[in-house]
């Protein structure tokens, strides 16, 4: 009888302890401290998906890679030879010397990316002067130019100056595309190095 009494009392005590623990965890336990710890973990430097590094460190590495790429480009620029400029001059001349009075000077506008600062100013001035002439575009007039050969007259990588002469075959059409006249004409293309990049500084047609 006494044993049953003690067991009953023990069960009541255990129940009270369990109930007190439940009340404590429900109303008095500070869950915010655990959340704060987790929040601190979550606010650590974000990890980039591509590199696995914190975003700031990844940005620094990107900048370093950009600098390395620029240096590589500068090194490759120093390796450009006179033959490279000869090919560039030939391509430039074919576009530069091919135009029509109905193309709105597209042959020059498209080449400005290859021009030096000085030649860009010339191009803008030339286009404006030609546009101010108000020439009649109703009668077709055009010239097609093909580079036949080219030679290096001067190439000085240290001073950043070069001169290429391009021999061209040109075909002029007036009034109608099939009314053509063919002729040969040379052109002197001068290059200058601006900010480590070779640019066309002038292109002067020679007398036939």
Backbone as JSON, one array per atom type, in Angstrom:
{
  "sequence": "XXXXXXXXXXXXXXXXXXXXXXXXXXXXXXXXXXXXXXXXXXXXXXXXXXXXXXXXXXXXXXXXXXXXXXXXXXXXXXXXXXXXXXXXXXXXXXXXXXXXXXXXXXXXXXXXXXXXXXXXXXXXXXXXXXXXXXXXXXXXXXXXXXXXXXXXXXXXXXXXXXXXXXXXXXXXXXXXXXXXXXXXXXXXXXXXXXXXXXXXXXXXXXXX",
  "N": [[0.83, -1.2, 0.0], [1.91, 1.2, 0.86], [3.91, 1.35, -1.03], [2.51, 1.79, -3.41], [1.54, 4.28, -2.85], [3.89, 5.81, -2.74], [4.74, 5.51, -5.41], [2.68, 6.77, -6.78], [3.01, 9.37, -5.84], [5.56, 9.88, -6.9], [5.04, 9.8, -9.64], [3.37, 12.01, -9.86], [5.2, 14.04, -9.17], [7.13, 13.81, -11.25], [5.48, 14.44, -13.38], [4.83, 17.1, -12.76], [7.38, 18.26, -12.98], [7.89, 17.85, -15.71], [5.81, 19.37, -16.8], [6.48, 21.9, -15.83], [8.9, 22.24, -17.19], [7.95, 22.33, -19.81], [6.42, 24.7, -19.68], [8.49, 26.5, -19.22], [10.12, 26.36, -21.56], [8.28, 27.21, -23.41], [7.57, 29.84, -22.71], [9.64, 31.24, -21.47], [12.19, 30.65, -22.48], [14.87, 31.97, -24.33], [14.66, 32.29, -27.49], [15.73, 34.04, -29.35], [18.47, 34.37, -29.1], [19.53, 32.1, -30.25], [18.59, 32.46, -32.85], [19.93, 34.79, -33.43], [22.57, 33.97, -33.57], [22.4, 32.28, -35.76], [21.66, 34.17, -37.61], [23.91, 35.76, -37.74], [25.6, 33.95, -38.92], [24.38, 33.76, -41.38], [24.73, 36.31, -42.36], [27.32, 36.46, -43.12], [30.08, 37.07, -45.39], [28.85, 37.01, -48.67], [28.82, 34.17, -50.79], [30.11, 33.57, -53.96], [28.64, 31.94, -56.74], [30.18, 31.02, -58.75], [32.92, 31.16, -58.1], [33.27, 30.46, -55.42], [34.24, 32.15, -53.51], [34.23, 34.94, -51.2], [32.18, 37.76, -52.13], [33.46, 40.32, -52.32], [36.17, 39.62, -52.43], [36.09, 38.13, -54.74], [35.5, 40.16, -56.58], [37.83, 41.65, -56.45], [39.6, 39.79, -57.49], [38.55, 39.61, -60.07], [39.13, 42.17, -61.01], [41.92, 42.02, -60.96], [42.29, 40.03, -62.86], [41.36, 41.42, -65.07], [43.31, 43.41, -65.31], [45.51, 41.82, -65.88], [44.68, 40.81, -68.36], [44.69, 43.16, -69.86], [47.41, 43.73, -69.84], [48.3, 41.53, -71.26], [47.14, 42.12, -73.71], [48.53, 44.44, -74.33], [51.07, 43.37, -74.63], [50.64, 41.69, -76.8], [50.06, 43.65, -78.62], [52.53, 44.82, -79.04], [53.7, 42.93, -80.55], [52.79, 43.22, -83.07], [53.43, 43.42, -86.49], [54.98, 44.91, -89.45], [53.85, 43.62, -91.62], [51.38, 42.87, -90.58], [50.13, 45.36, -90.34], [50.1, 45.99, -92.99], [48.2, 44.24, -94.06], [46.0, 45.17, -92.64], [45.82, 47.76, -93.63], [45.18, 47.26, -96.32], [42.6, 46.11, -96.11], [41.28, 48.24, -94.91], [41.46, 50.22, -96.89], [39.96, 49.15, -99.0], [37.33, 49.35, -98.07], [37.25, 52.07, -97.47], [37.63, 53.27, -99.95], [35.4, 52.53, -101.4], [32.3, 53.5, -102.35], [29.12, 55.23, -102.7], [27.01, 57.83, -104.02], [24.64, 57.56, -102.77], [24.84, 56.33, -100.36], [25.2, 57.68, -98.02], [27.7, 58.29, -96.9], [28.58, 56.02, -95.58], [30.8, 54.42, -95.85], [32.88, 55.81, -94.68], [31.97, 56.43, -92.12], [31.72, 53.87, -90.98], [34.32, 53.15, -90.62], [35.45, 54.64, -88.63], [36.13, 53.62, -86.15], [38.62, 52.58, -86.53], [40.23, 54.73, -86.83], [42.54, 57.37, -85.98], [42.5, 60.01, -83.5], [42.94, 62.43, -84.81], [42.29, 61.78, -87.49], [39.61, 61.09, -87.22], [38.48, 63.58, -86.73], [38.99, 64.75, -89.18], [37.34, 63.11, -90.76], [34.75, 63.73, -89.8], [34.63, 66.42, -90.53], [34.91, 66.25, -93.31], [32.6, 64.79, -94.06], [30.62, 66.6, -93.3], [31.2, 68.81, -94.96], [30.82, 67.7, -97.5], [28.13, 67.03, -97.32], [27.0, 69.54, -97.13], [27.24, 70.46, -99.66], [25.08, 69.61, -101.06], [24.74, 67.79, -103.18], [23.26, 66.26, -106.06], [21.62, 63.3, -105.58], [20.1, 61.8, -107.15], [21.01, 60.89, -109.59], [22.89, 58.13, -110.09], [26.11, 57.52, -108.69], [29.09, 55.88, -108.2], [31.9, 54.12, -106.71], [33.89, 51.25, -106.76], [36.37, 49.59, -104.91], [39.28, 47.62, -104.94], [41.88, 46.06, -103.24], [44.99, 45.42, -104.62], [47.71, 44.98, -104.15], [50.21, 45.56, -101.6], [52.66, 47.48, -99.85], [55.22, 47.93, -97.37], [56.3, 50.98, -96.51], [57.35, 52.24, -94.34], [57.98, 51.27, -90.99], [57.95, 51.65, -87.69], [58.04, 50.53, -84.68], [58.79, 51.45, -82.17], [58.63, 54.28, -82.21], [56.05, 54.42, -82.96], [55.02, 54.82, -85.53], [54.02, 54.37, -88.9], [53.99, 53.62, -92.42], [52.11, 52.69, -95.16], [51.83, 51.68, -98.5], [49.25, 51.14, -100.73], [48.3, 49.39, -103.57], [45.64, 49.75, -105.74], [42.77, 48.51, -107.53], [40.29, 50.09, -109.21], [36.82, 50.7, -109.88], [34.66, 52.71, -111.54], [31.32, 53.83, -111.6], [28.8, 55.53, -113.33], [25.71, 57.15, -113.62], [24.49, 54.68, -114.41], [24.74, 51.38, -113.03], [25.99, 49.59, -114.8], [27.46, 51.14, -116.46], [30.55, 51.54, -116.56], [33.94, 52.44, -115.64], [37.24, 51.41, -115.43], [40.19, 51.69, -113.45], [43.56, 52.09, -112.18], [44.89, 52.94, -108.99], [46.95, 54.32, -106.51], [47.28, 54.48, -102.92], [48.33, 56.13, -99.99], [48.67, 55.06, -96.76], [48.87, 56.15, -93.54], [49.89, 55.2, -90.33], [49.46, 55.57, -86.79], [50.42, 55.09, -83.41], [48.2, 55.02, -80.86], [47.68, 55.19, -77.48], [48.81, 52.66, -77.24], [47.66, 51.28, -79.33], [47.46, 50.63, -82.77], [46.42, 53.0, -85.11], [44.71, 54.31, -87.98], [46.02, 57.17, -89.35], [45.97, 58.83, -91.49], [44.82, 58.81, -94.91], [45.69, 58.98, -98.08], [44.91, 59.54, -101.39], [46.77, 58.87, -104.32], [47.98, 60.42, -107.37], [46.68, 59.25, -110.47]],
  "CA": [[0.0, 0.0, 0.0], [2.82, 2.35, 0.91], [4.64, 1.43, -2.31], [1.64, 2.43, -4.4], [1.47, 5.7, -2.5], [5.15, 6.44, -3.18], [4.76, 5.52, -6.88], [1.75, 7.82, -7.19], [3.65, 10.67, -5.57], [6.66, 10.02, -7.86], [4.45, 10.11, -10.95], [2.91, 13.4, -9.8], [6.39, 14.9, -9.2], [7.68, 13.78, -12.62], [4.56, 15.19, -14.23], [5.01, 18.52, -12.48], [8.67, 18.69, -13.58], [7.71, 17.91, -17.17], [4.93, 20.51, -17.09], [7.27, 23.11, -15.59], [9.84, 22.37, -18.33], [7.18, 22.76, -20.98], [6.1, 26.12, -19.5], [9.73, 27.28, -19.36], [10.53, 26.45, -22.97], [7.27, 27.92, -24.2], [7.37, 31.24, -22.36], [10.8, 31.9, -20.87], [13.45, 30.38, -23.18], [15.22, 33.04, -25.28], [14.99, 31.74, -28.82], [16.39, 35.05, -30.18], [19.91, 34.18, -29.09], [19.85, 31.11, -31.27], [18.36, 33.07, -34.15], [20.98, 35.78, -33.68], [23.75, 33.23, -34.0], [22.16, 31.84, -37.13], [21.63, 35.36, -38.46], [25.3, 36.16, -37.97], [26.17, 33.04, -39.91], [23.79, 34.06, -42.68], [25.21, 37.61, -42.85], [28.72, 36.4, -43.51], [30.3, 37.51, -46.77], [28.18, 36.11, -49.6], [29.69, 33.33, -51.6], [29.72, 33.57, -55.37], [28.38, 30.59, -57.22], [31.19, 30.59, -59.73], [34.27, 31.06, -57.58], [33.32, 29.95, -54.07], [34.93, 33.14, -52.71], [33.4, 36.09, -50.86], [31.93, 38.63, -53.27], [34.47, 41.36, -52.43], [37.4, 39.01, -52.9], [35.86, 37.77, -56.13], [35.6, 41.39, -57.36], [39.26, 41.99, -56.55], [40.21, 38.84, -58.43], [38.1, 40.0, -61.41], [39.92, 43.34, -61.4], [43.27, 41.56, -61.25], [42.26, 39.34, -64.15], [41.22, 42.45, -66.11], [44.63, 44.04, -65.49], [46.35, 40.84, -66.57], [44.25, 40.77, -69.76], [45.18, 44.39, -70.51], [48.84, 43.56, -70.05], [48.47, 40.58, -72.36], [46.8, 42.83, -74.94], [49.64, 45.34, -74.62], [52.16, 42.56, -75.13], [50.31, 41.26, -78.15], [50.13, 44.82, -79.49], [53.93, 45.04, -79.37], [54.11, 41.91, -81.51], [52.28, 43.56, -84.4], [54.51, 43.67, -87.45], [54.63, 45.69, -90.63], [52.95, 42.81, -92.45], [50.04, 42.97, -89.99], [49.58, 46.66, -90.73], [49.88, 45.95, -94.44], [46.9, 43.6, -94.26], [44.98, 46.07, -92.12], [45.69, 48.87, -94.57], [44.47, 46.78, -97.51], [41.18, 45.99, -95.77], [40.77, 49.6, -94.66], [41.36, 50.94, -98.16], [38.86, 48.61, -99.81], [36.09, 49.96, -97.57], [37.39, 53.52, -97.54], [37.54, 53.7, -101.34], [34.19, 52.03, -102.05], [31.18, 54.31, -101.87], [28.23, 55.77, -103.72], [26.38, 59.08, -103.55], [23.39, 57.2, -102.12], [25.17, 55.53, -99.17], [25.29, 58.58, -96.86], [29.07, 58.25, -96.38], [28.72, 54.88, -94.68], [32.15, 53.86, -95.94], [33.75, 56.54, -93.74], [31.42, 56.28, -90.76], [31.98, 52.53, -90.48], [35.76, 52.98, -90.38], [35.94, 55.57, -87.59], [36.69, 52.86, -85.04], [40.02, 52.3, -86.84], [40.9, 56.01, -87.07], [43.11, 58.14, -84.89], [41.71, 61.18, -83.12], [43.08, 63.42, -85.87], [41.55, 61.39, -88.69], [38.18, 61.18, -86.92], [38.11, 64.99, -86.94], [38.94, 64.93, -90.64], [36.16, 62.41, -91.28], [33.57, 64.53, -89.47], [34.66, 67.64, -91.34], [34.69, 65.86, -94.7], [31.19, 64.43, -94.23], [29.83, 67.83, -93.21], [31.42, 69.62, -96.16], [30.18, 67.05, -98.64], [26.67, 67.13, -97.15], [26.61, 70.93, -97.37], [27.24, 70.73, -101.11], [23.74, 69.25, -101.55], [24.86, 67.18, -104.51], [22.09, 65.5, -106.49], [21.8, 61.85, -105.44], [19.16, 61.12, -108.04], [21.83, 60.23, -110.61], [23.8, 57.25, -109.38], [27.55, 57.6, -108.89], [29.75, 55.05, -107.19], [33.22, 53.55, -107.0], [34.26, 50.03, -106.05], [37.83, 49.54, -104.79], [39.84, 46.34, -104.55], [43.32, 46.12, -103.01], [45.71, 44.45, -105.43], [48.99, 44.7, -103.49], [50.57, 46.56, -100.6], [54.05, 47.41, -99.42], [55.53, 48.71, -96.18], [57.31, 52.01, -96.74], [57.97, 52.55, -93.05], [57.38, 50.67, -89.8], [58.78, 51.91, -86.5], [57.2, 50.2, -83.53], [59.19, 52.25, -81.01], [58.06, 55.63, -82.34], [54.62, 54.29, -83.21], [54.69, 55.4, -86.84], [54.13, 53.44, -90.02], [53.41, 54.08, -93.69], [51.84, 51.59, -96.07], [51.27, 52.05, -99.79], [48.37, 50.09, -101.24], [47.92, 49.49, -104.98], [44.24, 49.34, -105.86], [42.05, 48.47, -108.79], [39.02, 50.76, -108.92], [35.84, 50.69, -110.96], [33.73, 53.82, -111.35], [30.06, 53.71, -112.33], [28.07, 56.8, -113.31], [24.45, 57.1, -114.36], [23.93, 53.33, -114.29], [25.77, 50.49, -112.51], [26.72, 48.9, -115.86], [28.27, 52.13, -117.18], [31.71, 51.56, -115.68], [35.3, 52.72, -116.11], [38.21, 50.84, -114.49], [41.5, 52.34, -113.4], [44.41, 51.76, -111.04], [45.25, 54.11, -108.2], [47.61, 54.01, -105.25], [46.9, 55.29, -101.77], [49.27, 56.06, -98.88], [48.0, 54.97, -95.47], [49.77, 56.38, -92.41], [49.43, 54.72, -89.03], [50.07, 56.09, -85.57], [50.03, 54.3, -82.25], [47.52, 55.8, -79.82], [47.41, 54.37, -76.29], [49.25, 51.29, -77.49], [46.89, 50.66, -80.41], [47.71, 51.23, -84.08], [45.26, 53.62, -85.73], [44.95, 55.0, -89.26], [46.12, 58.61, -89.1], [45.61, 59.52, -92.75], [44.74, 57.97, -96.1], [45.78, 59.98, -99.16], [44.96, 58.97, -102.72], [47.81, 59.4, -105.19], [47.56, 60.66, -108.74], [46.63, 58.04, -111.3]],
  "C": [[0.86, 1.24, 0.0], [3.57, 2.52, -0.4], [3.8, 2.12, -3.38], [1.54, 3.93, -4.13], [2.71, 6.44, -2.98], [5.21, 6.55, -4.72], [3.84, 6.62, -7.41], [2.34, 9.19, -6.99], [4.78, 10.94, -6.58], [6.14, 10.41, -9.24], [3.99, 11.56, -10.98], [4.08, 14.36, -9.88], [6.98, 14.99, -10.59], [6.8, 14.58, -13.56], [4.69, 16.68, -14.03], [6.3, 19.07, -13.08], [8.54, 18.83, -15.09], [6.87, 19.11, -17.57], [5.67, 21.83, -16.9], [8.27, 23.34, -16.73], [9.14, 22.85, -19.57], [6.86, 24.26, -20.92], [7.34, 26.98, -19.71], [10.11, 27.45, -20.82], [9.54, 27.23, -23.81], [7.29, 29.43, -23.95], [8.63, 31.97, -21.89], [12.1, 31.67, -21.64], [13.67, 31.43, -24.27], [15.65, 32.44, -26.61], [15.79, 32.73, -29.65], [17.88, 34.88, -30.21], [20.34, 33.16, -30.12], [19.67, 31.67, -32.65], [19.44, 34.08, -34.49], [22.24, 35.11, -34.17], [23.6, 32.79, -35.45], [22.2, 33.01, -38.09], [23.04, 35.83, -38.77], [25.95, 35.27, -39.0], [25.68, 33.38, -41.31], [24.29, 35.37, -43.25], [26.69, 37.61, -43.14], [28.84, 36.77, -44.97], [29.69, 36.53, -47.73], [29.18, 35.37, -50.46], [29.2, 33.35, -53.04], [29.59, 32.14, -55.84], [29.5, 30.09, -58.11], [32.54, 30.36, -59.11], [34.35, 30.43, -56.22], [34.04, 30.89, -53.13], [33.96, 34.22, -52.3], [33.31, 37.06, -52.0], [33.01, 39.69, -53.43], [35.78, 40.8, -52.95], [37.28, 38.61, -54.35], [36.0, 38.98, -57.03], [37.05, 41.79, -57.55], [39.95, 41.07, -57.54], [39.82, 39.18, -59.87], [38.91, 41.19, -61.9], [41.34, 42.93, -61.75], [43.33, 40.85, -62.59], [42.15, 40.34, -65.29], [42.55, 43.11, -66.39], [45.56, 43.11, -66.25], [46.0, 40.78, -68.05], [44.75, 41.99, -70.52], [46.66, 44.26, -70.8], [49.11, 42.6, -71.21], [48.18, 41.26, -73.7], [47.94, 43.77, -75.33], [50.81, 44.55, -75.19], [51.9, 42.1, -76.56], [50.39, 42.42, -79.13], [51.56, 45.07, -79.93], [54.41, 44.05, -80.41], [53.6, 42.2, -82.92], [53.44, 43.96, -85.3], [54.03, 44.55, -88.59], [53.69, 44.94, -91.54], [51.52, 42.82, -91.92], [49.37, 44.28, -90.4], [49.31, 46.72, -92.23], [48.53, 45.32, -94.75], [45.76, 44.5, -93.77], [44.74, 47.23, -93.07], [44.91, 48.45, -95.81], [42.97, 46.66, -97.25], [40.54, 47.36, -95.57], [40.51, 50.32, -95.98], [40.2, 50.45, -99.0], [37.52, 49.2, -99.37], [36.12, 51.47, -97.75], [37.17, 54.03, -98.97], [36.33, 53.2, -102.09], [32.98, 52.78, -101.49], [30.26, 54.65, -103.04], [27.59, 57.02, -103.13], [25.03, 58.82, -102.9], [23.6, 56.43, -100.82], [25.36, 56.37, -97.91], [26.64, 58.44, -96.14], [29.29, 57.12, -95.37], [30.11, 54.29, -94.71], [33.09, 54.54, -94.96], [33.25, 56.36, -92.31], [31.78, 54.91, -90.16], [33.44, 52.32, -90.09], [36.29, 53.84, -89.24], [36.55, 54.84, -86.41], [38.18, 52.57, -85.26], [40.85, 53.58, -86.98], [41.48, 56.61, -85.8], [42.2, 59.33, -84.58], [41.76, 62.23, -84.24], [42.26, 63.05, -87.1], [40.04, 61.38, -88.45], [37.67, 62.6, -87.13], [38.03, 65.29, -88.43], [37.68, 64.32, -91.21], [34.89, 63.21, -91.01], [33.49, 65.79, -90.33], [34.35, 67.33, -92.8], [33.21, 65.55, -94.96], [30.32, 65.68, -94.21], [29.97, 68.67, -94.47], [30.74, 69.02, -97.37], [28.65, 67.15, -98.55], [26.19, 68.54, -97.44], [26.57, 71.27, -98.86], [25.89, 70.42, -101.74], [23.8, 68.69, -102.97], [23.64, 66.31, -104.81], [22.39, 64.01, -106.4], [20.84, 61.07, -106.32], [19.87, 60.37, -109.14], [22.9, 59.42, -109.9], [25.25, 57.51, -109.75], [28.21, 56.78, -107.78], [31.08, 54.52, -107.67], [33.41, 52.3, -106.13], [35.79, 49.92, -106.07], [38.26, 48.17, -104.3], [41.35, 46.49, -104.39], [44.02, 45.02, -103.8], [47.03, 44.03, -104.78], [49.27, 45.81, -102.49], [52.03, 46.38, -100.22], [54.27, 48.33, -98.23], [56.63, 49.71, -96.52], [58.05, 52.36, -95.45], [57.22, 51.83, -91.95], [58.34, 50.84, -88.64], [57.9, 51.7, -85.27], [57.52, 51.06, -82.32], [58.58, 53.65, -81.05], [56.56, 55.6, -82.59], [54.18, 54.94, -84.51], [54.9, 54.36, -87.92], [53.47, 54.04, -91.25], [53.3, 52.89, -94.63], [51.3, 52.16, -97.37], [50.48, 50.87, -100.34], [48.06, 50.39, -102.71], [46.5, 48.96, -105.13], [43.78, 49.32, -107.31], [40.66, 49.03, -108.5], [38.11, 50.74, -110.15], [34.77, 51.74, -110.65], [32.5, 53.6, -112.2], [29.3, 55.03, -112.2], [26.82, 56.66, -114.17], [23.76, 55.77, -114.23], [25.05, 52.4, -113.83], [26.58, 49.79, -113.59], [27.54, 49.85, -116.72], [29.53, 52.39, -116.37], [33.0, 51.9, -116.42], [36.25, 52.2, -115.05], [39.53, 51.58, -114.58], [42.26, 51.89, -112.16], [44.79, 53.04, -110.3], [45.88, 53.66, -106.89], [47.12, 54.95, -104.15], [47.93, 55.06, -100.66], [48.48, 56.09, -97.58], [49.04, 55.13, -94.37], [49.11, 55.91, -91.12], [50.16, 55.44, -87.91], [49.58, 55.26, -84.41], [49.47, 55.23, -81.18], [47.15, 54.88, -78.67], [47.72, 52.9, -76.54], [48.54, 50.58, -78.61], [47.18, 51.39, -81.72], [46.41, 51.73, -84.68], [45.66, 54.27, -87.05], [44.91, 56.5, -89.02], [45.82, 59.44, -90.32], [45.58, 58.49, -93.86], [44.62, 58.91, -97.29], [45.89, 59.28, -100.51], [46.04, 59.67, -103.55], [47.26, 59.64, -106.61], [47.6, 59.38, -109.54], [47.81, 58.01, -112.26]]
}
